[in-house]
Amino acid sequence: MKFLEKISEKPWQQIGPADGAALIERMPQTPPARVALRFFLAVVSVLFLLITITFLSRSQVADFQALAGAPWQPLTDPSRLWVNTGLLLLSSIAIQVAAYSAVRDRSAPTAWALGIATFTAALFLVGQLMVWRDLVALGYFVSSNPANSYFYLYTAIHGVHLLGGLIALTLVTRKVLAGGAIRSLGPGLSLCATYWHYLFALWLALFALLTSSPETYRLIAQLCGF
């Protein structure tokens, strides 16, 4: 009988309004800014996923000529892209250091780290534009091959998102240099670091996809049912 009484209990009915309010206050609350960032990153992830689905489907058509695989194709040797990847990695590490230093109210390390993060992110964008310039010089125009179009599309969308973060990071850097309260910038820099890490991980996925051979595209497409 005690067992039946135990499983038939309704503890939620025993909690009064005051107890319920106290329980809600004790629950961990996620800051609205972090919730908004997670939602935004989820939307961006869906966007790139949809583009990737069309990319894999289009790669199985005869007129699709991959940019890597054969010795004469431009991304078979992706050394320029590796340099850009290193710059973005340095930027991601630097902004994490800035967020760490800001929480501990260390103004000098925060300012230096923010400067490095901003500078290397800007160099990454410049490096991507140089890759575009080299491809155009070799005759790889947007409309000449579907693979070209997807390369420009992927890198352009990724670059726009990074540019938006770079603008926000520049504003934060100006506040630090103007002598603003360093500790108060900690939560915002933590969000910036999360955004930067996401963009770096996204770039790694794009890097692997765009420099793959036709055989790899064929295998992935088969696994996906194309």
N, C-alpha and C positions, 0 to 999 in steps of 0.2 A: 504493500500500500504506500509506503514512504517513497518508493521508486516512482509510482504513478503520480504521486503528489508533486514530486520533484520535477518531472518532465512536463507537468501541466502548469507549472508556475509561469507567470507573465511579469517578469521583473520590470519591464518598461512601464507598466501601469503603476508601479510603486515609486516612480521618480516624479517628483513634483516640479513645478515650473522653475523654482530656484535651483533645484538640483540639476535640471536639464541645462540651465544657463551656465552653471558652474562647469558642467561636463563639456559644453561647447568651448568654453574659455580655455579648458585644459588641453583641448585638441590642438595638434600642431597646425598652424595656419601658414599656407604658402603665400608669399607676397604677391599682390596683383601683377606687378611688373614681371615676375618670373612666370606666372601663369600665361600672361600675354606672350612672352617670348617662346614658351613651349608651344603655344597654339600657332604662332607664326612659323616656327621651324617645322611643325607638322605639315602646314600648308605648303611650305617650300619643298619638303620631302615628297609630298604627293605630286607636285608639279614636275619635279625631276624624274619621278618614277613613271609618270605618264609619257614624258618625252622619251625616256629610255625604252618603253614598250614599243613606241612607234619606230624608234631607231633600230631595234632588233628586228622588227617586222620588215622594215625597209631594207635592211642589210641582206635580205635573202632574195632581193630582186637583182636581175642581171646587170643593170646599169650602176649598181652600187660598187664603187671602187674604194676599198679601205685605204687609209693613209699610212698604214704600217704593214709589215710582213715581208715584202720584197725589198731588196737592197736599194732600189731606186726611189722608193716611196719616202716622203719627207719625215715621217714620224717613226720610221724604223730605228733611227738613232735619235731618241728623245732627250738628248743631253741638255738642250735649252730648257725643256720642260722640267728636267730634274733640278736645274738651277733655280727655276721659279718655285718649285716645290720646297726647296731648302729655305728660300726667303720667307715663304708663308709659314713654314715650321718655326723659324726664328721669331716671326711676328707673334705666333700663337704662344710660344714660350714666354716671350717678353711681356705680353699682356697679362699672363698668369702671374708672373713675378710682380707686376704693377699692382694687381688686385691683392696679392699677398702682403705687399709692403703697405698698401693703403689701409688695410685693416689694422695693421700695427702702427699706424700713424708715422710712417717713415717717409718724409717728404722727398729727400734726395733720391733714394732708390726708386720711388714711384715715378718721379719726373724722368729719370734716365730710362727706365723700362718703357714708359709710355712713348718717349722719343724714339727708341729703337723699334718698338712695335709699329708706330706710325710710319717710320722711314722704310722699314722692310716691306710693309704692306703696299706702300706706294711703289716700291721697286718691283714688287710682284706684278702689279698692274702694268707698269711700263714694260716688264719682260713679256707679258702676254701680248701686248700691242706689237712688240718686236717680232714675236712668233707669227702674228697675223701678217706683218709686213713681209716677212720672209716667204710665207706661203703665197701671198699675192705675187711677189716677184718671181716665184717659180711657176706661176700660172694656175694656182689652185684657188680659183675664184668661188664665190658663194654659189653661183648658179651652174658651175661646170660639172658638179658631181654631188650627189646627195650626202656622201660622207663629209665633204667640205662644208656643206650647209649645217650639218649637225655639229661639226667642230666649232664653227663660229657661233652657233646658237648656244651651245653648252657654255663655252667660255665667256660669251657676252653676258648671259644671265648670271653666271657665277660672279663675274667681275662687277656687275651692277650691285649685287648684294654686298660684295666686299667694299665697294665704293661708298655705299650707304653707311656701313659700319665705320669706315674710315673717317667720314665726315663727323659722326658722333664722337669718335675717338679723338679727333682734333679739337673738338669743343671741350672735352674733358681735360685734355692736355693744357689747353689755354687756362682753364680754371686752376690747375695745379701750379702752373708758372706764375699765375697772378696772386698766389699765396692763399688759395682757398683752403678750407678745412679738409685735410687729407682723409681723415677717418670717415667723414661723411660720404666720401666718394667710393668707399669700399664696396657697398652693395651694387652700385652701378657698374663698377669695374668688374665685379664678379659676373654680372650678366654679359658684359662685353666679352669676357674671357670665354664664357660658355658659347657665345655666338661665334667667336673666332675658332674655337676648337671644332665646332660643327662645320664651318666653312672649310677648314683644313681636311677633315674626314671626307667631306663631300668632294673636295678636289682630288683626293687620293682615288676615290671611286671613279671619277671622271677620267683621271689620268690613265687608270688601268683599262677603262673601256675604250677610250679614244686611240690608244696605242696598241690595241689588240690586232691580231691577224684575222683574215677572213675565216680561217678554220675555227678560231675561237668564237667568232660571231655565229658560225653555223652550229657549233656545239651548244652554245647558250640558247640559241633560238629553238633548237630541237628539244632541249630540256624544258623550255617555256611553252612548247606546243605549237610553235610557228611553223 
